[in-house]
Amino acid sequence: VGWWWRQAGRAGALLRAVARLRRHRAWLGPGGYTWAAGEWRAGSAADVLARANAEDVAARIWEYGIEPVETAPKVDPYAGNTISLDPVKVISMAGGQTFSAPRGLAFAPDGSLFAADSRNNRIVHLDANGLYLNSWGGYANVLDGPAPEGLFNEPWGVAVGPDGLVYVTDTWNHRVQKFTGDGQFLEMWGYFGQDINTNSFWGPRGIAVDDLNRIYVADTGNKRISIFLPDGQLVAQFGTPGMGTGQLDEPVGIAVAPNGNVYVADTWNRRVQVFQPDSETGTVYSSISQWDVRAWFGQSLENKPFLALDTAGNVYLTDPEGYRIIELSPEGETIRVWGDYSTTSDGLGLASAVAIDAEGHIWVSDAANHRILRYTLP
């Protein structure tokens, strides 16, 4: 407490000194004194007083800028739940091409895995063991003109519906694209914008599909979740910018539970929020729970966490720039944490997305080390 009072006192003194200088500047007027090539033109005793006060302000700024700051020791709240866990499988290539910043992961009903290979601008399809099946995509940028169907500009998210159709957030083309499981283009929707109740997006990231085949998109830059029918028709939106309950700031990861509740990685608010649809229309969502996350501190373009649910309702979060995975109970209590920084398979360079297969294995995309890893929990 004493330290806080000392800092408050120092800050107050500095503000008073600055205010004093401003008062003298107002008193002297615009021509009363000048600083030029180290020269001082004193026009009166007031000029000398103003100079003295200016030097006092400078001295105070210097003093406060270099004074050591007392900080409490940092304690990792997850340390007691952290385990050592190495992957049982590491995949760095698909179809003869090395992954480049892989992001979103999604399992299909047949157990195969789709991955958004973001900087290769493609979607990769792997079998249940991680063997390559096929891929599709290519680069197009809407800033250069209309971006053709089937091409991408850093796809971050991928999801698979109960019918096996694949949905992709084409992040920097600000749209969603829909494909068959073998990569045949079907349709797309979206454009860059901030309009409400439209198909506008601003850098969408996470995407999920529920059992009713409705598509949930984390419209990251617009701080909201948009829900669509398979043909792109908007049926609901929730979330507004802010820190309050039900508000969002940089939502990224998203998952839908079997009961219809929607889990959102509310990144810059450093929390997970759980939203529940109303019982009458199923289109009005309210925040029913939120859990603080002791992670996601940076606001870089890379520090975008994804999340996934297992069959028991446990929630798995990526901590991208914390190089780890955080597992929470359905009530938000910490179960276990694993991961540390490494450029080899004993750690993570940037924990991007997470997905869980039918056997309970945890799959993680490492966007910095350009690979996908599979873990088996103890």
C-alpha positions in Angstrom: 0.0 0.0 0.0 2.8 2.4 0.9 4.4 1.9 -2.5 1.1 2.9 -4.3 0.9 6.0 -2.1 4.4 7.0 -3.0 3.8 6.5 -6.7 0.6 8.5 -6.5 2.4 11.3 -4.6 5.2 11.4 -7.2 2.7 11.5 -10.1 0.8 14.3 -8.4 4.0 16.3 -8.0 4.9 15.9 -11.6 1.4 17.0 -12.7 1.5 20.0 -10.5 4.9 21.0 -12.0 3.6 20.7 -15.5 0.6 22.7 -14.6 2.9 25.4 -13.1 4.9 25.6 -16.3 1.7 26.0 -18.3 0.5 28.8 -16.1 3.7 30.7 -16.6 3.5 30.2 -20.3 0.0 31.6 -20.3 1.2 34.5 -18.2 4.1 35.5 -20.4 2.3 35.0 -23.7 3.7 33.5 -26.9 6.7 35.9 -27.1 7.8 36.0 -23.5 10.6 33.5 -23.8 12.2 31.2 -26.4 14.3 28.1 -26.4 16.5 28.1 -29.5 20.0 26.7 -30.0 20.6 26.8 -26.2 19.8 30.5 -26.0 17.4 32.1 -23.5 16.0 35.5 -24.0 14.8 36.9 -20.7 12.4 39.7 -21.0 11.6 40.1 -17.3 11.9 38.6 -13.9 8.9 36.5 -14.9 10.9 35.0 -17.7 13.6 33.8 -15.3 10.9 32.3 -13.1 9.4 30.5 -16.0 12.8 29.1 -17.0 13.4 27.9 -13.5 10.0 26.2 -13.4 10.7 24.6 -16.8 14.0 23.2 -15.6 12.2 21.9 -12.5 9.7 20.1 -14.7 12.5 18.6 -16.8 14.3 17.5 -13.7 11.2 15.8 -12.3 10.5 14.1 -15.6 14.0 12.8 -15.6 13.8 11.7 -12.0 10.6 9.8 -12.4 11.6 8.2 -15.7 14.7 6.5 -14.3 13.7 5.7 -10.7 13.5 2.0 -10.1 9.9 0.7 -9.9 9.1 -1.7 -7.1 7.1 -4.7 -8.5 5.7 -7.7 -6.7 7.2 -11.0 -7.7 5.3 -12.5 -10.6 3.5 -15.7 -9.7 2.0 -18.0 -12.4 -1.4 -19.0 -11.1 -1.2 -22.1 -13.3 2.1 -23.3 -12.0 0.5 -25.8 -9.6 -1.4 -27.4 -12.4 1.4 -27.5 -15.0 2.6 -30.8 -16.3 5.3 -32.0 -18.6 3.7 -33.4 -21.8 5.4 -34.2 -25.1 3.5 -34.8 -28.3 3.1 -38.3 -29.7 3.0 -37.1 -33.3 4.4 -34.1 -35.1 3.4 -33.1 -38.6 5.3 -30.4 -40.5 4.5 -31.2 -44.1 1.4 -32.0 -46.1 1.3 -32.8 -49.8 5.0 -32.2 -50.2 4.7 -28.7 -48.8 5.8 -27.5 -45.4 3.1 -25.9 -43.3 3.3 -22.1 -43.0 1.6 -20.7 -39.8 -1.1 -23.3 -39.5 -4.1 -22.0 -37.6 -7.6 -23.4 -37.3 -8.2 -27.1 -36.8 -11.5 -29.0 -37.2 -12.5 -32.7 -37.2 -15.1 -34.0 -39.6 -17.7 -36.6 -38.7 -15.6 -39.3 -40.3 -12.7 -38.5 -38.0 -10.5 -36.8 -40.6 -8.9 -33.4 -39.8 -9.0 -30.1 -41.7 -6.3 -27.5 -41.1 -6.2 -23.8 -42.1 -2.6 -23.5 -43.5 -2.9 -19.8 -43.3 0.2 -18.4 -45.0 0.2 -21.1 -47.6 -3.4 -19.9 -48.3 -4.8 -23.4 -48.4 -6.9 -25.8 -46.5 -5.3 -29.2 -45.8 -7.2 -32.4 -45.3 -5.5 -35.2 -43.2 -6.9 -38.6 -42.2 -7.4 -39.5 -38.5 -3.7 -40.4 -38.2 -2.4 -37.2 -39.8 -1.7 -38.6 -43.2 -2.2 -36.3 -46.2 -5.4 -36.7 -48.2 -5.7 -33.5 -50.2 -5.6 -29.7 -50.1 -7.0 -26.7 -52.0 -6.7 -23.0 -52.2 -4.3 -20.3 -53.5 -3.7 -16.6 -52.9 -6.0 -13.7 -53.7 -6.4 -10.3 -52.1 -9.6 -8.4 -52.3 -7.6 -5.2 -52.2 -6.3 -6.0 -55.6 -9.9 -6.5 -57.0 -12.6 -9.1 -56.7 -11.0 -12.2 -55.0 -12.0 -15.3 -57.0 -13.9 -18.1 -55.2 -11.8 -20.8 -53.7 -8.8 -18.5 -53.1 -7.7 -17.1 -49.7 -5.8 -14.3 -48.0 -4.7 -16.0 -44.7 -7.5 -18.3 -43.7 -7.5 -18.5 -39.9 -10.5 -20.6 -39.1 -12.1 -23.9 -40.4 -15.1 -25.8 -39.2 -17.0 -28.9 -40.5 -20.7 -29.3 -40.3 -22.6 -32.5 -39.4 -23.1 -33.1 -43.1 -19.3 -32.9 -43.7 -19.3 -29.6 -45.5 -16.4 -27.3 -44.7 -16.5 -23.6 -43.8 -13.5 -21.4 -43.8 -12.9 -17.9 -42.5 -11.0 -16.2 -45.3 -9.7 -13.7 -42.8 -8.2 -10.8 -44.8 -10.7 -11.1 -47.6 -13.3 -10.6 -44.9 -15.6 -13.5 -45.9 -16.7 -17.0 -45.3 -16.3 -19.7 -48.0 -18.1 -23.1 -48.1 -16.7 -26.3 -49.7 -17.4 -29.9 -50.0 -15.1 -32.2 -48.0 -12.9 -32.7 -51.1 -12.5 -29.0 -51.7 -15.2 -28.2 -54.3 -16.3 -24.6 -53.9 -20.0 -24.2 -53.1 -20.6 -20.6 -52.0 -19.3 -17.6 -50.1 -20.5 -14.5 -48.3 -19.2 -11.5 -46.6 -17.4 -8.2 -47.3 -15.3 -5.7 -45.3 -17.4 -3.4 -43.2 -18.8 -2.5 -39.8 -22.5 -2.5 -40.5 -24.8 -4.1 -38.0 -27.2 -6.9 -39.0 -25.4 -7.6 -42.3 -22.8 -10.0 -43.7 -20.0 -7.5 -43.1 -16.8 -8.7 -41.4 -13.6 -7.3 -40.2 -10.9 -10.0 -40.1 -13.0 -12.9 -38.9 -11.0 -15.6 -37.1 -12.8 -18.5 -35.3 -15.7 -20.4 -36.8 -17.9 -23.3 -35.5 -20.9 -25.2 -36.7 -23.6 -26.6 -34.3 -25.7 -29.7 -34.6 -28.4 -27.7 -36.4 -25.9 -26.8 -39.1 -25.8 -23.1 -38.1 -22.5 -21.4 -38.6 -21.0 -19.2 -35.8 -18.3 -16.7 -36.9 -16.0 -14.7 -34.5 -16.1 -11.3 -36.3 -12.9 -10.3 -34.5 -12.5 -6.7 -35.6 -16.2 -5.9 -35.2 -16.2 -7.4 -31.6 -19.2 -9.6 -32.2 -20.4 -13.1 -33.0 -22.5 -13.6 -36.2 -24.6 -16.7 -36.8 -25.6 -17.8 -40.3 -27.6 -20.5 -42.0 -25.7 -22.7 -44.4 -26.6 -20.5 -47.3 -25.1 -17.4 -45.7 -28.3 -15.9 -44.4 -27.7 -14.0 -41.2 -30.0 -15.2 -38.3 -28.4 -13.6 -35.2 -25.6 -11.4 -33.9 -24.5 -10.8 -30.3 -21.7 -8.9 -28.6 -20.8 -5.2 -28.7 -17.4 -3.6 -28.1 -16.5 -3.2 -24.4 -15.5 -4.8 -21.2 -18.9 -5.4 -19.6 -20.8 -8.6 -19.3 -21.9 -9.8 -22.8 -19.5 -7.3 -24.4 -16.5 -8.5 -26.4 -13.0 -7.2 -27.2 -11.2 -9.1 -30.0 -13.1 -12.4 -29.9 -11.2 -15.2 -31.7 -11.8 -18.8 -30.6 -15.4 -20.1 -30.6 -17.0 -23.4 -29.8 -20.6 -24.6 -29.5 -21.7 -27.1 -26.8 -24.3 -29.8 -27.5 -26.8 -27.8 -25.4 -26.3 -24.8 -27.7 -24.2 -22.7 -25.3 -21.5 -20.7 -27.1 -18.0 -20.4 -25.7 -15.9 -17.4 -26.8 -12.3 -16.5 -26.3 -12.8 -12.8 -25.4 -9.1 -12.1 -26.0 -8.4 -8.6 -24.9 -10.8 -8.8 -22.0 -8.7 -11.9 -21.0 -11.7 -14.1 -20.3 -13.9 -16.8 -21.6 -17.5 -16.0 -21.9 -20.3 -18.5 -22.2 -23.5 -17.4 -24.0 -26.9 -19.1 -23.9 -29.6 -18.7 -26.5 -33.1 -17.9 -25.4 -35.7 -20.7 -25.2 -38.2 -19.1 -27.5 -36.4 -18.1 -30.7 -32.9 -19.4 -30.1 -31.5 -16.2 -31.6 -31.1 -14.0 -28.5 -27.9 -14.7 -26.6 -27.1 -13.8 -23.0 -23.8 -14.1 -21.2 -24.4 -16.6 -18.4 -20.8 -17.2 -17.2 -17.3 -15.7 -17.6 -13.9 -16.9 -16.4 -10.8 -14.8 -16.2 -7.8 -16.2 -18.0 -4.3 -15.4 -16.7 -2.9 -15.3 -20.2 -3.3 -13.4 -23.6 -1.4 -10.4 -22.3 -0.1 -9.1 -25.6 -2.2 -7.5 -28.4 -0.1 -8.5 -31.4 -1.6 -9.9 -34.6 -0.3 -13.3 -33.6 -1.6 -13.5 -30.0 -5.1 -14.8 -31.0 -6.3 -17.7 -28.9 -8.6 -20.5 -30.0 -10.6 -22.9 -27.9 -12.2 -26.3 -28.1 -14.6 -28.5 -26.0 -14.3 -32.2 -25.2 -17.2 -34.6 -24.7 -17.1 -34.0 -20.9 -17.5 -30.3 -21.3 -13.9 -29.4 -20.5 -12.5 -26.4 -22.3 -9.1 -26.2 -23.9 -7.5 -22.8 -24.5 -4.4 -21.9 -26.4 -2.1 -19.3 -24.9 -0.2 -18.4 -28.1 2.5 -16.2 -26.7 2.6 -18.1 -23.5 3.5 -21.3 -25.5 1.0 -23.5 -23.7 -2.4 -25.1 -23.5 -4.8 -24.5 -20.6 -7.5 -27.1 -19.8 -10.4 -25.9 -17.7 -13.4 -27.7 -16.2 -17.0 -27.0 -17.3 -17.0 -24.6 -14.3 -13.9 -22.8 -15.4 -11.5 -24.3 -12.8 -8.0 -25.2 -14.0 -7.4 -28.9 -14.6 -4.0 -28.9 -16.2 -1.6 -26.8 -18.3 1.3 -27.9 -20.5 3.7 -26.4 -22.9 6.8 -24.1 -22.9 8.8 -22.3 -25.5 10.8 -24.4 -27.8 11.7 -24.6 -31.5 11.7 -28.4 -31.2 9.0 -30.9 -30.5 9.4 -30.6 -26.7 7.6 -27.2 -26.7 5.7 -24.7 -28.7 6.6 -21.5 -30.6 3.1 -20.1 -30.9 0.2 -22.2 -29.7 -2.5 -21.2 -32.2 -5.5 -23.5 -32.4 -6.7 -26.7 -30.6 -9.0 -29.5 -31.5 -10.0 -32.8 -29.9 -10.5 -36.0 -31.9 -13.0 -38.8 -31.2 -10.5 -40.7 -29.0 -9.7 -37.7 -26.9 -6.3 -36.8 -28.4 -5.5 -33.1 -28.3 -4.3 -31.6 -31.6 -2.5 -28.2 -31.6 -1.3 -26.0 -34.4 2.0 -24.3 -33.8 2.0 -21.3 -36.1 5.6 -20.2 -35.3 7.2 -23.7 -35.7 4.9 -24.4 -38.7 3.6 -27.8 -37.6 0.7 -29.7 -36.0 1.1 -31.7 -32.9 -0.9 -34.5 -31.3 -0.9 -35.1 -27.5 -2.3 -37.9 -25.4 -3.3 -36.8 -22.0 -2.1 -38.9 -19.0 
